[in-house]
């Protein structure tokens, strides 16, 4: 690890030297590129230099113990050595975390897709509960939520809902929500009080920049149609709903919640770009880590990442074996404790992989 840190420090110094040259100063594009690289290394380098400074102090302080000292001074030096060793140990842990690969999408806005899985009408109602949970979580963070497309269930709730969350850190916090969520509770329509088990799938995708996903116009089939919805005066007289088919994969994205055809098209394209970027990211991660679970399975109960057991007032995250109680609080969007635990677990696994 120290050898790697030395290489990073050397690279940092070379970047600083390049930035200081007149040639780079006269080229804004090159200057911006190098400055961005330098900023990406700055945190690790400064931490490493602090570590080296403490290591030097520790070496000098330990050397004092070989000198002739009275008991009082020797005790003070030993205490100083212990303090420096503890500080160095903490710095090492911080350096290990600083060396972990940075997710370039961590601070991006996200597109979330929730679909009812196994359980019919109850699954659609659970999908709506999850949407409200994430909406309230976003509200607590000061993030904005914008619904992009919905498909309502026959008995209420959503067969599918796609929405955008705008806010710094949205992806880094909510990426752990990807997967199958299972609920165990007595549906409002169940007269006998029997507990039902249903599922909903959640996909969380960082929004893609135009340059990240190459979509050729000839690869798109765009259909315009009338939005479905409430009757009477709400029925649109102009076709504004948009359906985009990405021909290379057959992927279909629809958007009809806006009254403007252009806005529906823009939203549908944003969803398409996010899905394609997500496919690219998952492929890269599978190649690099050789262990990538699919983000969303088929909604089968056995694929669950989390269970919401209402009769026992318990949430269980099966990936880390964590239990939380007070489900009403969780469903009101207060589950940072769980997100923090999942983030810590991810850091530990990444660190173990690096050290291996």
MOFEN-V495574 format. One record per pair of residues at least 24 apart in sequence whose ideal C-beta (glycine too) atoms are under 10 Angstrom apart, sorted by the first residue. I is the first residue (numbers start at 1). J is the second residue. Records with the same first field share a line. If there is no record, write none. Layout:
# MOFEN-V495574
I=J / J
This chain:
# MOFEN-V495574
1=48 / 92 / 95 / 96 / 99 / 354 / 355
2=48 / 51 / 52 / 55 / 92 / 95
4=44 / 48 / 95 / 99 / 354
5=44 / 45 / 47 / 48 / 49 / 51 / 52 / 95 / 98 / 99
6=48 / 52
8=41 / 44 / 45 / 48 / 98 / 99
9=41 / 44 / 45 / 46 / 48 / 49 / 52
10=45
11=37 / 38 / 41 / 45
12=37 / 38 / 40 / 41 / 42 / 44 / 45 / 46 / 48 / 49
13=41 / 45
14=38
15=39 / 40 / 41 / 42 / 45
16=41 / 45
40=102 / 104
41=98
43=94 / 98 / 102
44=94 / 95 / 97 / 98 / 99
45=98
46=98
47=91 / 92 / 94 / 95 / 97 / 98 / 99
48=91 / 94 / 95 / 98 / 99
50=87 / 88 / 91 / 94 / 95
51=87 / 88 / 90 / 91 / 92 / 94 / 95
52=91
53=91
54=83 / 84 / 85 / 87 / 88 / 90 / 91
55=84 / 88 / 91
56=84
57=81 / 84 / 87 / 88
58=83 / 84 / 85 / 87 / 88
59=84
60=84
61=85
93=351
96=347 / 350 / 351 / 354 / 355
97=347 / 348 / 350 / 351
99=350 / 351 / 354
100=346 / 347 / 350 / 351 / 353 / 354
101=288 / 350 / 353 / 354
103=171 / 172 / 175 / 206 / 281 / 346
104=171 / 206 / 212 / 281
105=170 / 171 / 172 / 175 / 205 / 206 / 207 / 208 / 212 / 277 / 278 / 281
106=168 / 169 / 170 / 171 / 172 / 173 / 175 / 206
107=167 / 168 / 169 / 170 / 171 / 172 / 206
108=166 / 167 / 168 / 169 / 170 / 171 / 172 / 205 / 206 / 207 / 208 / 209 / 274 / 277
109=143 / 144 / 146 / 164 / 165 / 166 / 167 / 168 / 170 / 171 / 206 / 207 / 270 / 274
110=134 / 138 / 143 / 163 / 164 / 165 / 166 / 167 / 170 / 171 / 172 / 173 / 174 / 175 / 177 / 203 / 204 / 205 / 206 / 207 / 274
111=146 / 148 / 162 / 163 / 164 / 165 / 170 / 171 / 203 / 204 / 205 / 206 / 207 / 208 / 267 / 270 / 271 / 272 / 273 / 274 / 275 / 277 / 278
112=138 / 145 / 148 / 161 / 162 / 163 / 164 / 165 / 170 / 174 / 177 / 178 / 202 / 203 / 204 / 205 / 274
113=148 / 149 / 160 / 161 / 162 / 163 / 178 / 201 / 202 / 203 / 204 / 205 / 271 / 274 / 275 / 295 / 296
114=158 / 159 / 160 / 161 / 162 / 163 / 177 / 181 / 200 / 201 / 202 / 203 / 204 / 296
115=151 / 158 / 159 / 160 / 161 / 162 / 199 / 200 / 201 / 202 / 203 / 296 / 299
116=151 / 153 / 157 / 158 / 159 / 160 / 161 / 198 / 199 / 200 / 201 / 299
117=180 / 181 / 182 / 198 / 199 / 200 / 201 / 202 / 296 / 297 / 298 / 299 / 300 / 301 / 303 / 304
118=180 / 182 / 197 / 198 / 199 / 200 / 201 / 298 / 299 / 300 / 301 / 303
119=182 / 183 / 187 / 196 / 197 / 198 / 199 / 200 / 299 / 301
120=153 / 154 / 155 / 187 / 196 / 198
121=153 / 154 / 155 / 156 / 157 / 159 / 187 / 188 / 189 / 196 / 198
122=153 / 155 / 156 / 157 / 183 / 185 / 186 / 187 / 188 / 189 / 190 / 196 / 197 / 198 / 199 / 200
123=153 / 157 / 158 / 159 / 183 / 196 / 197 / 198 / 199 / 200 / 201 / 299
124=151 / 152 / 153 / 154 / 155 / 156 / 157 / 158 / 159 / 160 / 161 / 198 / 200
125=153 / 155 / 156 / 157 / 158 / 183 / 185 / 187 / 188 / 189 / 198 / 200
126=157 / 158 / 181 / 182 / 183 / 185 / 187 / 196 / 198 / 199 / 200 / 308
127=151 / 153 / 157 / 158 / 159 / 160 / 161 / 181 / 183 / 198 / 199 / 200 / 201 / 202
128=152 / 153 / 156 / 157 / 158 / 161 / 200
129=157 / 158 / 181 / 183 / 185 / 200 / 308 / 331
130=157 / 158 / 161 / 177 / 181 / 183 / 200 / 201 / 202 / 308 / 331
131=157 / 158 / 161 / 163 / 200 / 202
132=331 / 332 / 333
133=177 / 181 / 308 / 330 / 331 / 332 / 333 / 334 / 335
134=163 / 165 / 174 / 177 / 202 / 204 / 333 / 335
135=163 / 165 / 333
136=331 / 332 / 333 / 334 / 335
137=165 / 170 / 173 / 174 / 177 / 330 / 332 / 333 / 334 / 335 / 336 / 339
138=163 / 165 / 166 / 167 / 170 / 173 / 174 / 333
139=332 / 333
140=332 / 333 / 334 / 335 / 336
141=165 / 167 / 168 / 169 / 170 / 173 / 174 / 333 / 336
142=167 / 168
143=167 / 168 / 169 / 170 / 173 / 174
144=170
146=257 / 258 / 267
147=255 / 257 / 258 / 267
148=253 / 254 / 255 / 256 / 257 / 258 / 263 / 264 / 266 / 267 / 268 / 270 / 271
149=241 / 242 / 253 / 254 / 255 / 256 / 257 / 258 / 264 / 267 / 268 / 271
150=229 / 255 / 256 / 257
151=228 / 254 / 256
152=228 / 229
155=187 / 188 / 189
156=188 / 189
157=200
158=200
160=200 / 201 / 254
161=200 / 257
162=203 / 253 / 254 / 255 / 257 / 267 / 268 / 270 / 271 / 274
163=257
164=207 / 267 / 270 / 271 / 274
165=204 / 207
166=207
170=204 / 206 / 207
171=204 / 205 / 206 / 207
172=206 / 339 / 343
173=204 / 336 / 339 / 340 / 342 / 343
174=202 / 204 / 339
175=204 / 205 / 206 / 295 / 339 / 342 / 343 / 346
176=204 / 305 / 306 / 317 / 319 / 320 / 338 / 339 / 341 / 342 / 343 / 345 / 346
177=202 / 203 / 204 / 305 / 306 / 335 / 338 / 339 / 342
178=202 / 203 / 204 / 205 / 278 / 293 / 294 / 295 / 296 / 305
179=203 / 204 / 293 / 294 / 295 / 296 / 297 / 303 / 304 / 305 / 306 / 318 / 319
180=295 / 296 / 297 / 298 / 299 / 300 / 301 / 302 / 303 / 304 / 305 / 306 / 307 / 318
181=299 / 304 / 305 / 306 / 307 / 308 / 315
182=299 / 300 / 301 / 302 / 303 / 304 / 305 / 306 / 307 / 308 / 309 / 316 / 318
183=304 / 306 / 307 / 308 / 309 / 310 / 327
184=301 / 307 / 308 / 309 / 310 / 311 / 312 / 314
185=308 / 309 / 310 / 311 / 327
186=310 / 311
193=311
195=309 / 310 / 311
197=301 / 304 / 307 / 309
198=299 / 301 / 308
199=297 / 298 / 299 / 300 / 301 / 302 / 303 / 304 / 307
200=296 / 299 / 308
201=295 / 296 / 297 / 298 / 299 / 300 / 303 / 305
202=295 / 296 / 305 / 306
203=274 / 275 / 278 / 295 / 296
204=274 / 278 / 295 / 296
205=271 / 273 / 274 / 275 / 276 / 277 / 278 / 279 / 281 / 295
206=274 / 277 / 278 / 281
207=270 / 271 / 273 / 274 / 277
208=269 / 270 / 271 / 272 / 273 / 274 / 275 / 276 / 277 / 278 / 280 / 281
209=273 / 277
210=269 / 273
212=273 / 276 / 277 / 280 / 281
213=269 / 272 / 273 / 274 / 275 / 276 / 277 / 278 / 279 / 280
214=276
215=244 / 246 / 248 / 269 / 272 / 273 / 276
216=247 / 248
218=247
219=245 / 246 / 247 / 248 / 249
220=244 / 245 / 246 / 247 / 248 / 269 / 272
221=245 / 246 / 247 / 252
222=265 / 268 / 269
223=252 / 254
224=261 / 264 / 265
225=254 / 256
226=256
227=254 / 255 / 256 / 257 / 258 / 259 / 264
228=256
229=256 / 257
240=264 / 265
241=265 / 268
242=266 / 267 / 268 / 269
243=268
244=268 / 269 / 271 / 272
245=272
246=272 / 275 / 276
248=276
249=275 / 276 / 279
251=275 / 276 / 279
288=353
289=349 / 350 / 353
291=349 / 353
293=319
305=342
306=338
317=341 / 342 / 345
319=345 / 346
320=344 / 345 / 346 / 348
321=345
